[in-house]
């Protein structure tokens, strides 16, 4: 497994996964809150929660593989001081 060239990317992929973030409001809105039968109100969707996380992880991994945005961020554009 260690001989596989793709394995060299694992540390970057893992770092990107760990850096993934989701908006707290979006998570709170989609978190299931009610399990009563025949409830007509909207009480969140676990499938949407999973989509939020998987999209965030995919974005971070994409950015990392594109330009090492997590493991080697470009800080030249930051403001001085």
Buried (B, 14 or more C-beta within 10 A) or exposed (E): EEEEEEEEBEEBBBBBBEBBEBEEEEBEBBEEEEEEEEEEEEEBEEEBBEEBBEEBBEBBBEBBBEEBBBEEEEEEEEEEE
